[in-house]
Amino acid sequence: MTLSSEALRAVGDTTIFVDAPADIRLSRRLLRDVVERGRSVHGVLDQYLETVRPMHLLHVEAARHFAEIELDGVIPIAESMEKLHQHIFGFLDSANR
């Protein structure tokens, strides 16, 4: 959500977008909300279709192009961290030249 705010984008040095396919995002939300929050499957799906998905498209997906680096939210976190590490240290190396 921070990428959708111009004021917040201006505060940071690097903008990152973590992407995962919609089916993965929904399954993660469904598992979390049912297991950890005691919600019903029907309630989670209703909320997803009525508010979560439309707001994702309007605010999150629409701000994706502001990201300097995009990480895959499905691959192992170590791989994403390596990509982020390379980006940051590449930036630092070029800034020190």
SEVO-641177 format. One record per residue (C-alpha): x, y negated, z negated. Coordinates in steps of 0.5 Angstrom, whole numbers, plus 500, padded with zeros to 3 digits. Example, Ala and Ser with C-alpha at 12.3 -4.5 7.8 and 13.67 -1.06 7.14 Angstrom:
2
525509484 527502486 
***
This chain:
97
500500500 506495499 507495506 500492507 502486503 507480506 509478500 511485497 515486504 519480503 521482496 524488498 530489502 528496505 521498507 520505507 513509510 512516507 508520512 504527512 499530516 492528514 490535513 496536508 494529504 487532504 489539501 494536496 489531493 484536493 488541489 490535484 483533483 480539482 486543478 488537474 482532474 477537473 473534479 468538484 471540491 464537494 466530490 473530492 471531499 465526499 470521496 475522501 471521507 467515504 473511502 480514502 480516509 477509511 482505507 488509509 487508516 485500515 491499510 496504510 496507517 496499520 502497516 506503518 510499523 513494518 517500515 524500517 525508515 520513516 520519511 517526512 512527506 512535508 520537508 524538502 525532498 532533499 532532506 528526505 533523500 539525505 536521510 534515506 542515503 544515510 540509512 542505505 549506506 549505513 546498512 551497506 557499511 554494516 553488511 560489509 564488516 
***
